Amino acid sequence: MNPFLITKILAFLMLIIAGFMLLPAGIALYNSEMSSLFSFLAVILFIAGICGALLYGLRKRRAEALSTRDGFLLVTASWIGASLAGALPFFISGAIPSYADAFFETISGFSTTGATILTDVEILPRSMLFWRSLTHWLGGMGIVVLAVAVLPMMGIGGLQLINAESPGPAVDRITPRIADTAKLLWIVYLGFTVAQTSLLLIAGMDLFDALTHSFGTVATGGFSTMNASVGHYNSAAISIIITVFMLLAGISFSLHFRVLTGRLDSPRMNTELKAYIGIFLAATLAITIGIHGDAYDSLFDSAVHAAFQAASFLTTTGFTTADFEKWPLFGQGVLFLLMFVGGCSGSTAGGVKVFRIVILLKQAFIEMLYLIHPRGIFTLKVSGRIVRKDLVYSVAGFFFLYIFILLCTSLVVASSGHDLTTSFTAALTTLGNIGPGFGDVGPSRNFSILPDYVKWFLSFAMLVGRLELYTVLIVLTPEFWSRR
C-alpha cells in the first residue's frame, strides 16, 4: 500500500470538490446570501489550504502505479472525504444545524440516493439548494471517474480507481485508454444534462429549477428544490421529459456512447436493455391499471403518473409527482418490487441492477432444466455471449450479501422503535440509493424522525450501496490491512 500516493490523489480530489463549491458561492453572492457565501468561502479556503500544503509537500514524490488495494481504499476514502467536506457549508451556515443531519443529506447527494432529513426544502437559500443538487451531479458519474480523466496529467494511471468505483459488475471500456473512456462518459453525461435543461426551460421551468432537476435526473438522484418534488409543477410535459431522461440515465452510458457514434445495432443485441425496457413497460401498464378510476379518472393522467413513478423507482431516482402511499395497494406493491431491481450496469442508477437479475433468473431456469434432464448440457447466454460460471457465482454472492446487509440495516432502524414497513423500506431505499420509502419515510415525510445513530448507519448503507458493496466492505476486512 502506498499512503503517500493515496494522500496525494485524495488531496487532488478534495480540491476538485472545493473548486465546484465556487459555483454555489457565486449564486450566494448574486442573491446576497451572505451567511451561505461565508460558509462556502470558509470551506473552500480550508480545503485549499490543507490539500494545497499536502500536494506541495508531496510534489517530489515519484508517481507510481496504483495497486488494486490502493484503489479500493482511495475510492472509499474519496466518498467519505467528499461527504465530510460537502456537509460543512450546510452546517456552518446553519441551514442544517446538526452535523449528523448535514452529513446524511450530503452523502445522500453524493451517493445519488435522494433520501432527505429536510422537512421544508423551499426555505433553504438558493445557493444551498444548488449545492445540494450539485452533489448529485458530481456523485452520479463519479468524482473518481472525473479524476481519472485528469490523473494522467499527474503521471498516475487510473484503471484501479475506475474499476473500484464504476457501478455495475464490470468496467466497460469504449476506448483503449481508460482516461479517454472517462472523458467520453463525462461528455455524454454533460450532454444529457444540457439537453434536459433546455427541454425543461421550454416546458416552463426557470433556469435554476431546470438545472437542479436535471442534475438530479441524469444522476438518478432525486433531490428537488420543491417540497412536493416534481408534483409541484403539475405539468404533464415536465413529467414526461423527466421520465424520459430518468430512463436514459438508467441505461449504460457506454451503450449511449456507442449509439451516438453510429453503432446502432448495440441496443438490439443487449439483453439487459431489453429486460430493462420490458420491466418498465410492464410496471407502467400494471400501475396504470391499478390506479385508473381510483386515484385518477383520466387514463392519460394515470399513465403519466404511473410511467413517472415506475421510471423513478426502477432507476432509483426518487422523484415523485404524487403521494403514491395514497394509491391502491396494487400500485404500491409494483413500486415496492421495483425497489429490488435498479437500473442497468454502467449507469448512474443504484440497486441490484437488471444485469444481475437477468443472470439469476436465467440460472434459475437452467437449474429447472437440469431437474428435467439431469445429463443435459446447458449454457447461460446474455447478449449472445456465454456467461462464465464464476460470474454466476459472483452475482449470487453479491445478491446474498445485499439481502444480508438489507436485513441487518432493517434491524438497526427497527431498534429505534419504528414499524417493520418503515424499517425495511428505509434500509432498502438507502442501500439501493432510491430515496423515498414507505411508512414514516414515505414520499410525504422524511428521515428526520430517525435518531442520529440510525442516520449514521444509513449513511454507511448509502455508501456501501453506491460503491457496489464490495469496495467498502473489503476495506473493513483484516485481510485487506495485512502485509501479505
N, C-alpha and C positions, 0 to 999 in steps of 0.2 A: 504494500500500500504506500502511496506517495502523498503524505499530508501536505507538503508544500505546493504540489500541483493542484490538489483539491482545493486548498485555500485560495490559490491564485484564480482558478476558474470561478469559484463561488463568489469571490470579491468582484469579479467581472460581471457575473450575473446580477449581483445586487446593484451594481452601477447602472445596469440596464433598467432595473426597476425604478431607481431614483430618476433616471432620465425620463421615463414615462410619467413620473409624478409631475413633471413640468407642465403637462397638458392640463390636469385639473387645477394646478396652481394658477395657470393663465386664466382659466374660467373663473376662479375665485377672485382674481384681480379685476376682471371685466365686470363681475357682478357685485363688486365691493364687499365680498365676504372675507373680511379681514382676519377673523379667527381661523377660518379654513386656510387662508393664504399663509398665515404664520405657521400653521401646523405642517403644511406641505413643505414649506421652505426649511423649517427646522429639521424635518426628517431627511430631506434631500441633502442638506449640509452635513448632517450626522453621518449618513451613509457614504457620502462622497469623501468625508474626512477619514473615516475608518478604512474604507475599502481602497481609497487612494494611497493611504500610507502603507497598506498591505502590499498593493501592487508595486509600489516604489521599492519597498524592502525586498521583494522577491524578483525584481527586474533582472537580476544577473543569474537567476536560476535557469539552467538549460531546459528547454522544452523537451518533454518526454511523452511517450505514448501512454495513454490511459489504459489501465487494465480493466477487465470486466468488473472486478471487485470495486475499483475506484468509481466506475460508472454508477453502480448501484448506490453507493454511499453519497456520491455527489448529487444525483438526481433527487434522492430523498431529502438531503440537506437543502437543496435548492428550493423545493416546495415549502419546507418548513421555514427557511430563512425569508423567502418572499412573503409568506403569510405573517410572520412575526413583524417584519418591517411594514408591510402593507396595512396592518391594523393600527399602526401608530397615529396616522392622521385622524382616523375616527376617534381614537381615544384622547389624543392631546386636545383636539378641538372641542371635545365634549359632545360631539354628535352621537357617539355611543359611549356613555360614561364608564361602562365596565370593560376592562381589557379582555376578559373571557368572552364577552359578547362580541367585542370588536374582532378578536381573533377568529371566532366562529364565523362571523359574517365574511371575513376576508378569505379564509381558507375555503369557504363555501363558494366564493367568487373564483379563486384560482383553480379550484378543482372542478369548476363548472357544475356545481351541484344546484345552487339556487335556493337552498334552504335559508330562511332568514329568521332573525330574532326581532326584527323591527315591526312594531305594531302600527306605525304610521310612517310609511316611506316618504310621503309627499312633504313632510315638514323638514326633511334634510336639505341643506344647502345644495345648489345645483352642482357645485364642484365635487361634493362628496358623492352625489348620485352618479356623476360621471366616472369618478374613480372606482366606485362600486361596480359599475358595468364594465369598465376597462379591465378590471381584474379577470372577468370572464374571458374577454377577448385575448388577453395575454396567456391565460391558462389553457384556452381551448386548443390551439395548435401546439402550445407548449413553450414555456420560456426557454427550456433547454434546447428545443429544436431551433428556436430563433438563434440561440447562441452558437449552435453547431454551424449555422450559416456563416458566422464571422470568426469562429475559433481558428480557422486556418491562418488568419492574419497574425495570430499569436504563436503560430508554429505548432498547434495542437490539433490532433485528429479528433473527430467527434463521433466515430462509429459506436463506441461503447456507450456514449451518452444517449444517442438516439435509440439504440437497442433497449436501453433500460427504461427510457421514458415513453416511447411511442405506444399509443394504445393499440390493442389487438394482439393476436397470437404471434405475429411475426412482422418484421420491418420489410416493407415492400419498396425496394429501390426502383426508381424510374430513370436514374442516370448512373453512370459508373461511379461517380464521386458522391459520397454521402452528403457533403456540404452543398453541392449543387441540387441534390434532391430536396434538402431542407429549404433552400431558397425558392425552388419552384413551387413547393407546397405552400409556402407563405404567400407567394404571388397569387395562387388560386384562392387562398383564404381571404386575402385583401380584396381580390376581385369580387368575390361573393358579397363582402361587406359593403363595397361601393354600390354594387348593383341593387342590393336590398334597400340600402339607404335611399337611393334615388327613387325606387318604386314606392316606398313609404311616404316620401315627400309628395309624390304625385297623388297618393291616396288621401292626403290631408294632414299627415303628421308634421309638426315643426321639425327643424333640423336636429335639435337636441334630442327629442324623443326618437326620431327616426334612427339616429346614430346609436343611441344607447340600446334600443331594442334590436338593432342589427348586431351589435356586439353580443347580446345575449342569445341571439338566434344562431348565428354561424358557429358560435362556440358551444351550442346546445346547453346554455347555462340557465337562463330563465329569470334573471333579475330584471324587474320592470321599474320604471320611475313612478308608477301609479299603484295605489293600494289595491285596486281591482284588477291589476295586471292588464293584459290586452283587452279584457272585457270593458275597461274604462271607455274605450273609443266607440264601442257599439257599432262597429263598421265591418260589414262582410268583406269588403275589399281588403282592408288591413289584415283581417283574419286569414284570408286566402293567401295573401302574399307571404305572411309569416309561416303558414302551414307549408307552402312550397319550399321555402328556404330551410325550414326545420328538416324536412325530408332530404333535401340536398346535403345538408350538413351531417346527416346521419349515414351518408354513403362514403365509402373510402375516398380520400382526397387524391390518392394515386390513380384511382379509376376516373375521377373527374379530369385529371391531367391528361390521361390517355384519350379520353373523348375529345377534349379541347384541342388536342394535337392531331386529330384526324383518325385515331384508331377506334372507329365507331362500332367495330364488332366486339369490343371488350365487354360491354354490358350484356350482350346476348349470350356470351359464354360463361357469365358469372353466376354461379348457383346461389351464392349468398345474396346478391342483389335481387334475384328473382324471389327468394324466400322473404326478404325484407319488404318488397313491394306487396307480395301476397299477404303477409301478416297485416300490413297497414290497411289494405283494401278490405280484408275480411273483418278486421276490427271496426273499421269505419261503418261498414254495412250493418254489422251486428248492433253497434251502439245507436245508429240511426233508427233502426227498427225498434230498439228498446226505449228510446226517448221520444219518438214521434207520437204525437197525440197525448202525451203525458206532460213532459217538460216543455215541449214546443208544439204549437199547432201546425206551423208551416213545415213542409217536408224539406224545403231549401234550408231554413234555419237549423233544422235538426241535422242535416247533412253537414253544414258548415261547422257547427259546434262539435259534432262527432268526429269529423276529419281533423279538426284542430287539436282536440284533446287526445285523439289516437296518435297523432304525429308527435305531440308534446311528450306523451308517456313513452312511446316507442323509442324516440330519440333521446330520452332522458333530459329534455329541455326544461320542462316545468312551468312554462307559461300557462295561463288559464284565461278562458273567456267567460266562464261561468263557475258557480259553486257546484261542482259535479257531485258533491255529497247529497245534494237535493234531487239528483236524478234517480230514476228507478234502480233497484239493486242490480238488475242485469247489466245495465250500462256501467255501473261502478265495478262490477265483477270483471268485465272485459278490461277496464283500465288497470285493475289490480293485477291481472295476468300479464299485461304488457310491461309491468314493472320488473318482471323476471327476464325480459328479453334484451332490450338495449338495441343500439344501432349496429352498423356494420363495423368490422375490424378495419382499423386505419382511418376511422372517422373521429370527430371530436366527441361523439356520444359515449356515455358510460354504460353500465350494466354488464351482463354476461357476454353479450354480443351475439348476433344472429349466426355467425360462423360456428360458434361453439354449439349453439342449439341445433344447427343442421347436422353437425358431426355426431352429437349424442343421439339424435333421432334416427339417423341412418344406421348407426352402430346397433341401436336397439332393434331395428328391423332385421339386420343381419343376424343378430342373436336368435330371433324367432325363426329365421330360415334354417339356422343350424339345428334347431329342435326338430324341424320337419325333415331335414336332410343332413343327418349327423356327419356324413362323409363328404358333404359338399364343399366346394372351394368358392368363397365369395370375397369380392374386393369392394372396399368403400371408395367411391369416387366423388369428388367435389370439383365443379367447373371442368369436368372432363379429365381430371388428373387423379391418379390413385393416391389415397391418403395413407401414409405410413402408420403402422400400429403404434409407434412411440408417440405420435401426435395425438392419437385417440386416447392413449393413457394420460397424456399431459392435460388434455381437455377434461377428462374425467376427474383427474386430481384437482384441477382448478375449480370445477363445479362443486366438488365435495368441500373444498376449503372455503369457497364462497358461502355455501349453506352453513357451514360450521361457524364462521365469523358472524354471519347474519343472526344466528340463534344466540350466540354469546352477547352480541350487541343488544339484541332484544331484551335479554335478561338484565343488562345494565340499565336500560331505560325503565324496565318494569320495577327495578329496585327503588325507583323514586316514587312509586305508588300509582303509576299510570296503568290504564287498562291494556289488555293484550293487543287490541287493534292499534292503539296509539303506539305502543312499544314496538310491535313488529314492523309497522309501516315506517316509523321514524328510523328504525335500523335499516330497512330496505331502501328507503329513499336517500339516505346518506351514503350507504355503501355502494348503491347503484348510481349515485350522483344525479338523482332525479329532481328533487326539490320538494314539492308538497306531498304529504301523505294522506292518511285518513285519521279520523278521530280528532284528538286535540292538536294534531299537527296538520290538519286539513287545509284546503285552499283559502278558507276564510279566517284561519288562525295562523300561528307561527310557533317557533321553537323557544320563545322567550320564557315560557312556563316551566321549562326544564331547569333543574339545579345546575350549578356550574360544573360539577364533576361529570354529569351526563353530557354537557356541551363539549367538554374537553375530549371525552371518549368518542363522541360522534364526530368531532373534528378529526380525530385519528382515523375513524372509519371512512371519512371522506377522502383523506389522503391515501389510505390503503386501496380504496375503490378506484380512485383516479389513476393510480400507478399500477393497476392490474395485480394487486395482492402481493405477488412475489417480490417485487422491487423493494418494498418496505419491510416485509416480513423476513427476508433474507438478512437484512442488516441487523435484525434483532436476535439472530441465532448466534450461539457461542462459536460455531464453526467459522462464521464469517470473520471473526476477530482473531482466530488462531493464526499462527505464523506459518502453518503448513501450506 
